Amino acid sequence: MVGVTRFVLSALLILVSGCAATKPATDFTYQDVPAERIADRLFLADVIAAVERCDPPFADVNVRRPDFVSPPPPVDGGCGGAIRSGAPWEYVDAVNRITALHDTVVREWEARLRSGPEAAETRAVTSILLHCLDRAGFTQRGPGDPSLESYGVGSGDAALANAAQRCSDETAYGWSVAAQRLRTLRSVLGAQEEHINAIARLRPVLERGAQPDRGPERARFGLQE
C-alpha cells in the first residue's frame, strides 16, 4: 500500500512540476481584451480622445479582419495640436510615454510578421486571396513576386477593392490574417507586460483632463465650456 501511495504522489508531483514548468512567466491578463479594444484598454486611447477631442489614436493595434473597401482610421486620430501643447507637463509626459510604448510594440510586431514562419504563413494565406482574384479576372499588374501590392490592391481601384473584399469573405483569408495578427500581437505584448502595467497607472493622470468640473485646470487644457 505504501508503494502504491508513493507511486501516486510521485505521479502528482511530476504533473504539478510539469504544469509549473510550462506556466507562462506572466499572467497575460491582456489576453482577455477584445481585439477591437486593445488601443483603449492598453494604450488609453479613449481617454486621450476624450481630453483632446479627437478620434481615438493607436487604431493600428485594434485587430480586425481586412477591409479593402473602406480605408482604416488614422493611427493618430488627429490628436495633438493646441490642446496638447497647452496641457500640463504631467499629461504631455504621460501621452509621450504611451506613444513610445505603442511605437515599440508596433515595430516589434511588424518585424515578427515579416520574418521566419510568420512571413511564410502570410505568403501562404495571401496566395489564397490572389488565386481568388485570378479567377475573378484580376491578374498581377506589377513586377516581383505575387503580392497584394503587385496585384494593385489598395491602389484605389474600386472594382479591384470590391473583388478583394469578396474573395476575403469567401475564403479563409480574412479570418486567417486577423487570427495571425492577433496571436503575434499578444505575443509581443507579453514581452512588454511590465510597461503595459505602468501605462495603466497613468489613467488617472489623463482622466483629470477630461473631468468637466475642474475649472482652471480645464482652461489649461483648452476645454472651456
Residue frames as a rotation matrix with the C-alpha (Angstrom) as fourth column:
MET 1
0.565 0.825 0.000 0.00
0.825 -0.565 0.000 0.00
0.000 0.000 -1.000 0.00
VAL 2
0.412 -0.511 -0.755 2.85
0.167 -0.772 0.613 2.36
-0.896 -0.379 -0.232 0.85
GLY 3
-0.630 -0.689 0.358 4.43
0.435 0.068 0.898 1.63
-0.643 0.721 0.257 -2.50
VAL 4
-0.103 0.685 0.722 1.22
0.976 -0.071 0.206 2.48
0.192 0.726 -0.661 -4.30
THR 5
0.767 0.402 -0.500 0.88
0.544 -0.820 0.176 5.70
-0.339 -0.407 -0.848 -2.32
ARG 6
-0.051 -0.873 -0.486 4.42
0.127 -0.488 0.863 6.73
-0.991 -0.017 0.136 -3.16
PHE 7
-0.637 -0.162 0.753 3.77
0.723 0.212 0.657 6.00
-0.266 0.964 -0.018 -6.83
VAL 8
0.346 0.864 0.365 0.62
0.916 -0.395 0.067 8.14
0.202 0.311 -0.929 -6.86
LEU 9
0.704 -0.126 -0.699 2.34
0.295 -0.844 0.449 11.00
-0.646 -0.522 -0.557 -5.03
SER 10
-0.404 -0.915 0.010 5.28
0.309 -0.127 0.943 10.83
-0.861 0.384 0.334 -7.40
ALA 11
-0.394 0.338 0.855 2.96
0.917 0.074 0.393 10.98
0.069 0.938 -0.339 -10.39
LEU 12
0.702 0.705 -0.098 1.16
0.712 -0.695 0.099 14.01
0.001 -0.139 -0.990 -8.93
LEU 13
0.355 -0.658 -0.665 4.44
0.177 -0.651 0.738 15.78
-0.918 -0.379 -0.115 -8.26
ILE 14
-0.648 -0.580 0.494 5.57
0.560 0.078 0.825 15.18
-0.517 0.811 0.274 -11.83
LEU 15
0.028 0.768 0.640 2.25
0.966 -0.185 0.180 16.50
0.256 0.613 -0.747 -13.11
VAL 16
0.820 0.295 -0.491 2.41
0.475 -0.829 0.295 19.61
-0.320 -0.475 -0.820 -10.92
SER 17
-0.016 -0.912 -0.410 6.03
0.172 -0.406 0.898 20.30
-0.985 -0.056 0.163 -11.75
GLY 18
-0.558 -0.131 0.820 5.26
0.804 0.159 0.573 19.86
-0.205 0.979 0.017 -15.44
CYS 19
0.499 0.806 0.319 2.48
0.835 -0.545 0.072 22.43
0.232 0.231 -0.945 -15.20
ALA 20
0.686 -0.296 -0.665 4.75
0.242 -0.769 0.592 24.80
-0.686 -0.567 -0.456 -13.34
ALA 21
-0.365 -0.921 0.140 7.45
0.429 -0.033 0.903 24.42
-0.827 0.389 0.407 -15.97
THR 22
-0.559 0.192 0.807 5.06
0.813 -0.062 0.578 25.30
0.161 0.979 -0.121 -18.78
LYS 23
0.472 0.760 -0.447 3.20
0.826 -0.558 -0.077 28.09
-0.308 -0.333 -0.891 -16.98
PRO 24
0.363 -0.338 0.869 3.87
0.527 -0.695 -0.490 31.49
0.769 0.635 -0.074 -18.59
ALA 25
-0.598 -0.690 -0.407 6.07
0.748 -0.298 -0.593 33.89
0.288 -0.660 0.694 -16.66
THR 26
-0.928 0.367 0.067 3.24
-0.371 -0.891 -0.260 36.43
-0.036 -0.266 0.963 -16.72
ASP 27
-0.514 0.797 0.317 -0.48
0.223 0.481 -0.848 36.12
-0.828 -0.365 -0.425 -16.20
PHE 28
-0.944 0.079 0.320 -1.28
0.311 -0.111 0.944 37.60
0.110 0.991 0.080 -19.63
THR 29
-0.348 0.867 -0.356 -4.33
0.462 -0.172 -0.870 39.47
-0.816 -0.468 -0.341 -18.35
TYR 30
-0.371 0.171 -0.913 -4.42
-0.640 -0.759 0.118 41.43
-0.673 0.628 0.391 -21.62
GLN 31
-0.998 -0.005 0.066 -5.29
0.041 0.741 0.671 38.17
-0.052 0.672 -0.739 -23.40
ASP 32
-0.358 0.933 -0.029 -8.92
0.835 0.306 -0.457 38.78
-0.418 -0.188 -0.889 -22.42
VAL 33
-0.328 0.215 -0.920 -9.05
-0.183 -0.970 -0.162 42.23
-0.927 0.115 0.358 -24.04
PRO 34
0.621 0.602 0.502 -11.27
0.399 0.309 -0.863 42.18
-0.675 0.736 -0.048 -27.16
ALA 35
-0.149 -0.773 0.617 -9.25
0.942 0.079 0.327 42.55
-0.301 0.630 0.716 -30.35
GLU 36
0.058 0.252 0.966 -11.05
0.689 -0.710 0.144 45.76
0.722 0.658 -0.215 -31.29
ARG 37
0.921 0.335 0.198 -10.46
0.078 -0.659 0.748 47.36
0.381 -0.674 -0.633 -27.87
ILE 38
0.338 -0.864 -0.372 -6.70
0.934 0.358 0.017 46.94
0.119 -0.353 0.928 -27.41
ALA 39
-0.384 -0.502 0.775 -5.97
0.456 -0.833 -0.313 50.62
0.803 0.233 0.549 -28.09
ASP 40
0.295 0.594 0.748 -8.49
-0.390 -0.640 0.662 51.76
0.872 -0.487 0.043 -25.48
ARG 41
0.966 0.193 -0.173 -7.71
0.053 0.506 0.861 49.19
0.254 -0.840 0.479 -22.81
LEU 42
0.501 -0.843 -0.197 -3.92
0.852 0.440 0.284 49.01
-0.153 -0.310 0.938 -23.05
PHE 43
-0.549 -0.750 0.369 -2.92
0.812 -0.583 0.022 52.37
0.199 0.312 0.929 -24.54
LEU 44
-0.278 0.494 -0.824 -5.71
0.636 -0.548 -0.543 54.52
-0.720 -0.675 -0.162 -23.07
ALA 45
-0.869 -0.086 0.487 -6.72
0.473 -0.436 0.766 55.82
0.147 0.896 0.420 -26.49
ASP 46
0.069 0.986 0.152 -10.29
0.801 -0.145 0.581 56.52
0.595 0.082 -0.800 -25.38
VAL 47
0.440 0.041 -0.897 -9.13
0.763 -0.544 0.349 58.80
-0.474 -0.838 -0.271 -22.57
ILE 48
-0.651 -0.725 -0.223 -6.76
0.441 -0.601 0.666 60.72
-0.618 0.335 0.711 -24.86
ALA 49
-0.651 0.469 0.597 -9.59
0.594 -0.174 0.785 61.14
0.473 0.866 -0.166 -27.37
ALA 50
0.401 0.857 -0.324 -11.94
0.877 -0.257 0.406 62.49
0.264 -0.447 -0.855 -24.69
VAL 51
0.193 -0.409 -0.892 -9.42
0.597 -0.672 0.438 65.04
-0.779 -0.617 0.115 -23.46
GLU 52
-0.678 -0.653 -0.337 -8.14
0.121 -0.551 0.826 66.18
-0.725 0.519 0.453 -26.86
ARG 53
0.279 0.904 -0.324 -11.46
-0.309 -0.235 -0.922 65.98
-0.909 0.358 0.214 -28.72
CYS 54
-0.350 -0.451 -0.821 -10.06
-0.935 0.111 0.337 63.72
-0.061 0.886 -0.460 -31.41
ASP 55
0.690 0.459 -0.560 -10.70
-0.516 0.854 0.063 60.26
0.507 0.246 0.826 -32.75
PRO 56
0.822 -0.383 0.422 -9.05
-0.216 0.476 0.852 57.56
-0.528 -0.792 0.308 -30.63
PRO 57
0.226 -0.825 -0.518 -5.37
-0.970 -0.143 -0.195 57.17
0.087 0.546 -0.833 -31.59
PHE 58
-0.614 -0.655 0.440 -3.35
-0.685 0.719 0.115 53.95
-0.392 -0.231 -0.891 -31.97
ALA 59
0.433 0.899 -0.063 -6.03
-0.799 0.351 -0.488 52.37
-0.417 0.262 0.870 -34.19
ASP 60
0.124 -0.433 -0.893 -3.42
-0.799 0.489 -0.349 50.12
0.588 0.757 -0.286 -35.80
VAL 61
-0.887 -0.450 0.105 -3.30
-0.423 0.696 -0.581 47.85
0.188 -0.559 -0.807 -32.74
ASN 62
-0.084 0.914 0.397 -7.04
-0.632 0.259 -0.730 47.14
-0.770 -0.312 0.556 -32.89
VAL 63
-0.925 -0.370 0.089 -7.14
-0.192 0.655 0.731 43.89
-0.329 0.658 -0.677 -34.86
ARG 64
0.208 0.977 -0.034 -9.99
-0.492 0.074 -0.867 43.45
-0.845 0.197 0.497 -37.32
ARG 65
0.180 -0.084 0.980 -10.49
0.711 0.700 -0.071 41.44
-0.680 0.709 0.186 -40.46
PRO 66
-0.817 -0.572 -0.070 -9.04
0.358 -0.598 0.717 43.25
-0.452 0.561 0.694 -43.51
ASP 67
0.425 0.896 -0.126 -11.37
0.470 -0.338 -0.815 45.78
-0.773 0.287 -0.565 -45.13
PHE 68
-0.525 -0.695 0.492 -10.26
0.752 -0.107 0.651 46.51
-0.400 0.711 0.578 -48.69
VAL 69
0.060 0.667 0.743 -13.18
0.865 -0.406 0.295 48.83
0.499 0.625 -0.601 -49.46
SER 70
0.917 0.278 0.286 -13.11
0.088 -0.840 0.536 51.28
0.389 -0.466 -0.794 -46.54
PRO 71
-0.014 -0.991 0.135 -9.72
-0.040 -0.134 -0.990 52.73
0.999 -0.019 -0.037 -45.55
PRO 72
0.052 -0.017 -0.998 -8.62
0.920 0.390 0.042 52.12
0.388 -0.921 0.036 -41.96
PRO 73
0.954 0.300 -0.010 -8.86
0.274 -0.857 0.436 55.01
0.123 -0.418 -0.900 -39.48
PRO 74
0.363 -0.869 0.335 -5.77
-0.327 -0.456 -0.828 57.18
0.872 0.191 -0.450 -38.99
VAL 75
-0.019 -0.478 -0.878 -3.28
0.659 0.654 -0.371 55.90
0.752 -0.586 0.303 -36.46
ASP 76
-0.891 -0.429 -0.148 -3.03
0.393 -0.570 -0.722 59.19
0.225 -0.701 0.676 -34.55
GLY 77
-0.093 0.967 -0.236 -6.76
0.995 0.080 -0.064 60.02
-0.043 -0.241 -0.970 -34.71
GLY 78
0.174 0.118 0.978 -5.94
0.430 -0.902 0.033 63.68
0.886 0.415 -0.208 -35.36
CYS 79
0.814 0.130 -0.567 -4.83
0.581 -0.170 0.796 64.14
0.007 -0.977 -0.214 -31.76
GLY 80
-0.304 -0.938 -0.165 -2.27
0.946 -0.318 0.066 66.62
-0.115 -0.136 0.984 -30.50
GLY 81
-0.025 0.277 0.960 -2.27
0.588 -0.773 0.239 70.24
0.809 0.571 -0.144 -31.54
ALA 82
-0.245 -0.095 0.965 -3.20
-0.348 -0.920 -0.179 73.20
0.905 -0.379 0.193 -29.37
ILE 83
0.758 0.596 0.266 -4.95
-0.457 0.195 0.868 71.23
0.465 -0.779 0.420 -26.65
ARG 84
0.745 -0.525 -0.412 -1.97
0.630 0.757 0.174 69.00
0.221 -0.390 0.894 -26.01
SER 85
-0.180 -0.892 0.415 0.57
0.584 -0.437 -0.684 71.80
0.792 0.119 0.599 -26.31
GLY 86
-0.193 0.155 0.969 -1.31
-0.523 -0.852 0.032 73.75
0.830 -0.500 0.246 -23.63
ALA 87
0.745 0.518 -0.421 -1.75
0.006 0.626 0.780 70.80
0.668 -0.583 0.463 -21.30
PRO 88
0.688 -0.510 0.516 0.15
-0.670 -0.173 0.722 70.35
-0.279 -0.842 -0.461 -18.02
TRP 89
-0.166 -0.873 -0.459 3.50
-0.954 0.260 -0.148 68.65
0.248 0.413 -0.876 -18.37
GLU 90
-0.537 -0.001 0.844 2.25
-0.475 0.826 -0.302 65.60
-0.697 -0.563 -0.444 -16.46
TYR 91
0.554 0.803 0.220 -0.36
-0.178 0.372 -0.911 64.97
-0.813 0.466 0.349 -19.16
VAL 92
0.661 -0.352 -0.663 2.06
-0.740 -0.159 -0.654 65.52
0.125 0.922 -0.366 -22.04
ASP 93
-0.440 -0.873 0.210 4.65
-0.897 0.437 -0.062 63.28
-0.038 -0.216 -0.976 -20.40
ALA 94
-0.201 0.449 0.871 2.04
-0.275 0.827 -0.490 60.52
-0.940 -0.338 -0.043 -19.94
VAL 95
0.832 0.536 -0.144 0.96
-0.257 0.142 -0.956 60.71
-0.492 0.832 0.256 -23.58
ASN 96
0.295 -0.808 -0.510 4.58
-0.923 -0.103 -0.371 60.66
0.247 0.580 -0.776 -24.74
ARG 97
-0.576 -0.501 0.646 5.26
-0.691 0.720 -0.059 57.53
-0.436 -0.480 -0.761 -22.67
ILE 98
0.219 0.750 0.624 2.17
-0.097 0.653 -0.751 55.81
-0.971 0.104 0.216 -24.05
THR 99
0.847 0.092 -0.523 3.08
-0.504 -0.170 -0.847 56.76
-0.167 0.981 -0.098 -27.62
ALA 100
-0.128 -0.978 -0.167 6.63
-0.988 0.140 -0.061 55.47
0.083 0.157 -0.984 -27.18
LEU 101
-0.502 0.003 0.865 5.36
-0.350 0.914 -0.206 52.12
-0.791 -0.406 -0.458 -25.93
HIS 102
0.619 0.776 0.124 2.85
-0.130 0.256 -0.958 51.91
-0.775 0.577 0.259 -28.79
ASP 103
0.613 -0.429 -0.664 5.60
-0.787 -0.248 -0.566 52.59
0.078 0.869 -0.489 -31.33
THR 104
-0.487 -0.819 0.303 7.87
-0.851 0.523 0.049 49.95
-0.199 -0.234 -0.952 -29.79
VAL 105
-0.161 0.521 0.838 5.11
-0.133 0.830 -0.542 47.34
-0.978 -0.199 -0.064 -29.83
VAL 106
0.817 0.536 -0.211 4.19
-0.250 0.000 -0.968 48.07
-0.519 0.844 0.134 -33.45
ARG 107
0.213 -0.821 -0.530 7.83
-0.969 -0.106 -0.225 47.90
0.128 0.562 -0.817 -34.62
GLU 108
-0.669 -0.483 0.565 8.37
-0.605 0.795 -0.037 44.55
-0.432 -0.367 -0.824 -32.92
TRP 109
0.139 0.839 0.527 5.04
-0.089 0.540 -0.837 43.26
-0.986 0.070 0.150 -34.17
GLU 110
0.814 0.165 -0.557 5.73
-0.530 -0.180 -0.829 44.20
-0.237 0.970 -0.059 -37.79
ALA 111
-0.182 -0.955 -0.233 9.24
-0.980 0.194 -0.032 42.74
0.076 0.222 -0.972 -37.62
ARG 112
-0.546 0.022 0.837 7.85
-0.339 0.908 -0.245 39.44
-0.766 -0.418 -0.488 -36.37
LEU 113
0.510 0.833 0.212 5.22
-0.073 0.288 -0.955 39.30
-0.857 0.472 0.208 -39.10
ARG 114
0.725 -0.255 -0.640 7.86
-0.688 -0.300 -0.660 39.94
-0.024 0.919 -0.393 -41.77
SER 115
-0.284 -0.949 -0.135 10.25
-0.928 0.308 -0.212 37.20
0.242 0.065 -0.968 -40.72
GLY 116
-0.876 -0.285 0.389 10.52
-0.417 0.854 -0.312 33.44
-0.243 -0.435 -0.867 -40.27
PRO 117
-0.800 0.572 0.185 7.45
0.591 0.803 0.076 31.23
-0.105 0.170 -0.980 -40.05
GLU 118
-0.046 0.817 -0.575 5.09
0.352 -0.525 -0.775 34.19
-0.935 -0.238 -0.263 -39.70
ALA 119
-0.289 -0.119 -0.950 6.18
-0.720 -0.627 0.297 35.57
-0.631 0.770 0.096 -43.08
ALA 120
-0.988 -0.075 -0.138 5.77
-0.147 0.760 0.633 32.12
0.058 0.645 -0.762 -44.63
GLU 121
-0.497 0.867 -0.027 2.28
0.718 0.394 -0.574 31.86
-0.487 -0.305 -0.818 -43.18
THR 122
-0.010 0.464 -0.886 1.39
-0.159 -0.875 -0.457 35.30
-0.987 0.137 0.082 -44.55
ARG 123
-0.651 -0.293 -0.700 2.57
-0.714 -0.078 0.696 34.31
-0.259 0.953 -0.159 -48.04
ALA 124
-0.954 0.293 0.060 0.58
0.299 0.925 0.236 31.08
0.014 0.243 -0.970 -47.94
VAL 125
-0.201 0.933 -0.297 -2.62
0.655 -0.098 -0.749 32.80
-0.728 -0.345 -0.592 -46.82
THR 126
-0.133 0.102 -0.986 -2.16
-0.442 -0.897 -0.033 35.65
-0.887 0.431 0.165 -49.30
SER 127
-0.944 -0.253 -0.213 -1.82
-0.301 0.390 0.870 33.18
-0.137 0.885 -0.444 -52.18
ILE 128
-0.539 0.825 0.169 -5.38
0.757 0.562 -0.333 32.01
-0.370 -0.051 -0.928 -51.43
LEU 129
0.234 0.619 -0.750 -6.68
0.204 -0.785 -0.585 35.53
-0.951 -0.016 -0.310 -51.93
LEU 130
-0.362 -0.456 -0.813 -4.61
-0.646 -0.506 0.571 36.08
-0.672 0.732 -0.112 -55.07
HIS 131
-0.967 0.072 0.244 -5.81
0.205 0.791 0.576 32.84
-0.152 0.607 -0.780 -56.66
CYS 132
-0.082 0.992 -0.094 -9.36
0.787 0.007 -0.617 34.00
-0.612 -0.125 -0.781 -55.99
LEU 133
0.176 0.088 -0.981 -8.60
-0.274 -0.952 -0.134 37.32
-0.945 0.292 -0.143 -57.71
ASP 134
-0.844 -0.500 -0.195 -7.16
-0.354 0.246 0.902 35.43
-0.403 0.830 -0.385 -60.68
ARG 135
-0.686 0.639 0.349 -10.41
0.699 0.711 0.072 33.52
-0.203 0.293 -0.934 -61.02
ALA 136
0.286 0.817 -0.501 -12.32
0.596 -0.561 -0.574 36.80
-0.750 -0.135 -0.647 -60.87
GLY 137
0.640 -0.053 0.766 -10.26
0.736 -0.242 -0.632 38.19
0.219 0.969 -0.116 -63.77
PHE 138
0.892 -0.405 0.201 -7.83
-0.440 -0.879 0.182 40.38
0.103 -0.251 -0.963 -61.80
THR 139
0.708 -0.690 -0.149 -4.23
0.633 0.714 -0.298 39.40
0.312 0.117 0.943 -62.52
GLN 140
0.217 -0.733 -0.645 -0.84
0.742 -0.305 0.597 40.62
-0.634 -0.608 0.478 -61.38
ARG 141
0.963 0.204 0.178 -0.05
0.270 -0.763 -0.587 44.13
0.016 0.613 -0.790 -62.61
GLY 142
0.677 -0.728 0.104 3.40
-0.735 -0.675 0.060 44.87
0.027 -0.117 -0.993 -61.27
PRO 143
0.114 -0.744 -0.658 6.77
-0.400 0.572 -0.716 43.12
0.909 0.345 -0.233 -61.20
GLY 144
-0.591 -0.494 0.638 8.10
-0.777 0.134 -0.616 40.87
0.219 -0.859 -0.463 -58.49
ASP 145
-0.954 0.241 -0.181 6.60
0.282 0.926 -0.251 38.05
0.107 -0.290 -0.951 -56.51
PRO 146
-0.167 0.970 0.179 2.82
0.338 -0.115 0.934 37.87
0.926 0.216 -0.308 -56.35
SER 147
-0.795 -0.022 -0.606 1.54
0.592 -0.244 -0.768 40.08
-0.131 -0.970 0.207 -53.54
LEU 148
0.270 0.922 -0.278 -1.36
0.824 -0.370 -0.429 42.37
-0.498 -0.113 -0.860 -52.73
GLU 149
0.124 -0.306 -0.944 0.76
-0.141 -0.947 0.288 45.30
-0.982 0.097 -0.160 -53.87
SER 150
-0.849 -0.523 -0.077 1.79
-0.155 0.107 0.982 43.73
-0.506 0.845 -0.172 -57.20
TYR 151
-0.492 0.770 0.406 -1.87
0.870 0.445 0.211 42.98
-0.019 0.457 -0.889 -57.90
GLY 152
-0.680 0.168 0.714 -2.73
0.128 -0.931 0.341 46.61
0.722 0.323 0.612 -57.22
VAL 153
0.279 0.790 -0.545 -4.82
0.769 0.156 0.620 46.02
0.576 -0.592 -0.564 -54.12
GLY 154
0.256 -0.119 -0.959 -5.01
0.784 -0.554 0.278 49.29
-0.565 -0.824 -0.049 -52.23
SER 155
-0.740 -0.605 0.296 -4.31
0.648 -0.522 0.555 51.41
-0.181 0.602 0.778 -55.33
GLY 156
-0.623 0.573 -0.532 -7.75
-0.341 -0.811 -0.475 53.00
-0.704 -0.115 0.701 -55.34
ASP 157
-0.791 0.371 -0.486 -9.29
-0.382 0.321 0.867 50.71
0.478 0.871 -0.113 -57.98
ALA 158
-0.284 0.757 0.589 -12.84
-0.929 -0.066 -0.364 50.32
-0.237 -0.650 0.722 -56.67
ALA 159
0.599 0.526 -0.603 -13.63
-0.694 0.717 -0.064 47.23
0.399 0.457 0.795 -58.75
LEU 160
-0.131 -0.747 -0.652 -10.46
-0.065 0.662 -0.746 45.51
0.989 -0.055 -0.136 -57.55
ALA 161
-0.807 -0.145 0.573 -11.13
-0.545 -0.194 -0.816 46.52
0.229 -0.970 0.077 -53.94
ASN 162
0.159 0.950 0.268 -14.63
-0.975 0.193 -0.107 45.07
-0.154 -0.245 0.957 -54.10
ALA 163
0.565 -0.014 -0.825 -13.32
-0.387 0.879 -0.280 41.86
0.729 0.477 0.491 -55.66
ALA 164
-0.535 -0.831 -0.156 -10.63
-0.165 0.284 -0.945 41.57
0.829 -0.479 -0.289 -52.99
GLN 165
-0.569 0.388 0.725 -13.25
-0.818 -0.180 -0.546 42.01
-0.081 -0.904 0.420 -50.28
ARG 166
0.564 0.793 -0.230 -15.47
-0.817 0.577 -0.012 39.33
0.123 0.195 0.973 -51.80
CYS 167
0.253 -0.552 -0.795 -12.52
-0.145 0.790 -0.595 36.96
0.957 0.265 0.120 -52.04
SER 168
-0.750 -0.541 0.382 -11.55
-0.412 -0.070 -0.909 37.71
0.518 -0.838 -0.170 -48.46
ASP 169
-0.196 0.776 0.599 -15.08
-0.949 0.002 -0.314 36.96
-0.245 -0.631 0.736 -47.28
GLU 170
0.683 0.557 -0.472 -15.48
-0.695 0.695 -0.184 33.82
0.226 0.454 0.862 -49.40
THR 171
0.210 -0.695 -0.688 -12.15
0.105 0.715 -0.691 32.25
0.972 0.073 0.224 -48.45
ALA 172
0.637 -0.055 -0.769 -10.38
0.759 0.216 0.614 31.88
0.132 -0.975 0.180 -45.11
TYR 173
-0.149 -0.827 0.542 -8.17
0.630 -0.502 -0.592 34.87
0.762 0.253 0.596 -45.86
GLY 174
0.093 0.215 0.972 -9.81
-0.359 -0.904 0.234 37.49
0.929 -0.371 -0.007 -43.64
TRP 175
0.944 0.298 0.140 -10.20
-0.246 0.352 0.903 35.19
0.220 -0.887 0.405 -40.66
SER 176
0.612 -0.761 -0.213 -6.67
0.766 0.638 -0.081 33.78
0.198 -0.113 0.974 -41.03
VAL 177
-0.176 -0.696 0.696 -4.99
0.402 -0.697 -0.594 37.17
0.899 0.175 0.402 -41.28
ALA 178
0.324 0.366 0.872 -6.86
-0.577 -0.654 0.489 38.54
0.749 -0.662 -0.001 -38.26
ALA 179
0.993 0.058 -0.099 -6.09
0.034 0.680 0.732 35.43
0.110 -0.731 0.674 -36.20
GLN 180
0.305 -0.952 -0.032 -2.39
0.861 0.290 -0.417 35.56
0.406 0.100 0.908 -37.07
ARG 181
-0.194 -0.377 0.905 -2.10
0.083 -0.926 -0.368 39.27
0.977 0.003 0.211 -36.36
LEU 182
0.611 0.481 0.629 -3.87
-0.575 -0.276 0.770 38.96
0.544 -0.832 0.108 -33.03
ARG 183
0.914 -0.296 -0.278 -1.77
0.392 0.819 0.418 35.98
0.104 -0.492 0.865 -31.97
THR 184
0.014 -0.986 0.167 1.53
0.845 -0.078 -0.529 37.67
0.535 0.149 0.832 -32.81
LEU 185
-0.013 0.023 1.000 0.45
-0.223 -0.975 0.019 40.99
0.975 -0.223 0.018 -31.27
ARG 186
0.869 0.388 0.306 -0.44
-0.376 0.118 0.919 39.33
0.321 -0.914 0.249 -28.00
SER 187
0.630 -0.729 -0.269 2.92
0.757 0.653 0.005 37.59
0.172 -0.206 0.963 -28.02
VAL 188
-0.272 -0.718 0.641 4.69
0.483 -0.678 -0.554 40.93
0.832 0.160 0.531 -28.41
LEU 189
0.311 0.468 0.827 2.52
-0.478 -0.676 0.561 42.47
0.821 -0.570 0.013 -25.70
GLY 190
0.919 0.033 -0.393 3.56
0.268 0.681 0.682 39.65
0.290 -0.732 0.617 -23.40
ALA 191
0.029 -0.994 -0.109 7.17
0.926 0.068 -0.372 40.81
0.377 -0.091 0.922 -23.61
GLN 192
-0.624 -0.216 0.751 6.07
0.108 -0.976 -0.190 44.34
0.774 -0.037 0.632 -22.70
GLU 193
0.228 0.877 -0.423 3.71
0.617 0.206 0.760 43.48
0.753 -0.434 -0.494 -19.86
GLU 194
-0.185 -0.351 -0.918 5.70
0.950 -0.304 -0.075 45.38
-0.253 -0.886 0.390 -17.22
HIS 195
-0.977 -0.205 -0.051 5.50
0.179 -0.933 0.313 48.55
-0.112 0.297 0.948 -19.32
ILE 196
-0.421 0.899 0.122 1.80
0.171 -0.054 0.984 47.97
0.891 0.435 -0.131 -20.09
ASN 197
0.211 0.467 -0.859 1.09
0.925 0.190 0.330 47.75
0.318 -0.863 -0.392 -16.35
ALA 198
-0.582 -0.485 -0.652 2.95
0.666 -0.745 -0.041 51.03
-0.466 -0.459 0.757 -15.85
ILE 199
-0.906 0.310 0.288 0.84
0.023 -0.643 0.766 52.66
0.422 0.700 0.575 -18.57
ALA 200
-0.052 0.949 -0.311 -2.35
0.615 0.276 0.739 51.52
0.787 -0.153 -0.598 -16.83
ARG 201
-0.026 -0.020 -0.999 -1.30
0.968 -0.248 -0.021 53.52
-0.248 -0.969 0.026 -13.78
LEU 202
-0.936 -0.341 -0.084 -1.28
0.301 -0.903 0.307 56.69
-0.180 0.263 0.948 -15.92
ARG 203
-0.326 0.883 0.338 -5.04
0.774 0.044 0.632 56.60
0.543 0.467 -0.698 -16.47
PRO 204
0.410 0.530 -0.743 -5.82
0.862 -0.490 0.126 58.98
-0.297 -0.692 -0.657 -13.54
VAL 205
-0.476 -0.653 -0.590 -3.28
0.357 -0.756 0.549 61.48
-0.804 0.050 0.592 -14.89
LEU 206
-0.942 0.152 0.299 -5.10
0.266 -0.206 0.942 61.53
0.205 0.967 0.154 -18.23
GLU 207
-0.156 0.983 -0.095 -8.61
0.883 0.182 0.432 61.45
0.442 -0.016 -0.897 -16.80
ARG 208
-0.184 0.064 -0.981 -8.06
0.713 -0.678 -0.178 64.60
-0.676 -0.732 0.079 -14.76
GLY 209
-0.908 -0.215 -0.359 -8.03
-0.071 -0.766 0.639 66.50
-0.412 0.606 0.680 -18.03
ALA 210
-0.753 0.658 -0.002 -11.40
0.213 0.246 0.946 65.06
0.623 0.711 -0.326 -19.07
GLN 211
-0.377 0.638 -0.672 -13.32
0.914 0.141 -0.380 65.96
-0.147 -0.757 -0.636 -15.90
PRO 212
-0.020 0.454 0.891 -15.85
0.682 -0.645 0.344 68.76
0.731 0.614 -0.297 -16.54
ASP 213
0.868 0.495 0.033 -15.69
0.289 -0.559 0.777 70.37
0.403 -0.665 -0.629 -13.09
ARG 214
0.242 -0.863 -0.444 -12.02
0.958 0.138 0.253 71.22
-0.156 -0.486 0.860 -12.71
GLY 215
0.847 0.235 -0.476 -12.39
0.265 -0.964 -0.004 74.92
-0.460 -0.123 -0.879 -13.59
PRO 216
0.519 -0.695 -0.497 -8.94
-0.722 -0.668 0.181 76.47
-0.458 0.265 -0.849 -14.16
GLU 217
-0.367 -0.704 0.608 -7.41
-0.214 0.700 0.681 73.08
-0.905 0.120 -0.407 -14.93
ARG 218
0.270 0.522 0.809 -9.88
0.733 0.433 -0.524 72.58
-0.624 0.734 -0.266 -17.80
ALA 219
0.931 0.046 -0.362 -8.98
-0.143 -0.867 -0.478 76.02
-0.335 0.497 -0.800 -19.09
ARG 220
0.031 -0.997 -0.070 -5.34
-0.681 -0.073 0.728 74.96
-0.731 0.025 -0.681 -19.18
PHE 221
-0.452 -0.118 0.884 -6.40
0.369 0.878 0.305 72.06
-0.812 0.464 -0.354 -21.39
GLY 222
-0.921 0.174 -0.349 -8.29
-0.384 -0.555 0.738 74.42
-0.066 0.814 0.577 -23.71
LEU 223
-0.688 0.694 -0.212 -11.59
0.576 0.700 0.422 72.78
0.441 0.168 -0.881 -22.68
GLN 224
-0.916 0.389 -0.095 -13.59
-0.246 -0.734 -0.633 75.84
-0.316 -0.557 0.768 -21.68
GLU 225
-0.330 0.891 0.313 -17.35
0.715 0.452 -0.533 75.40
-0.616 0.048 -0.786 -21.64
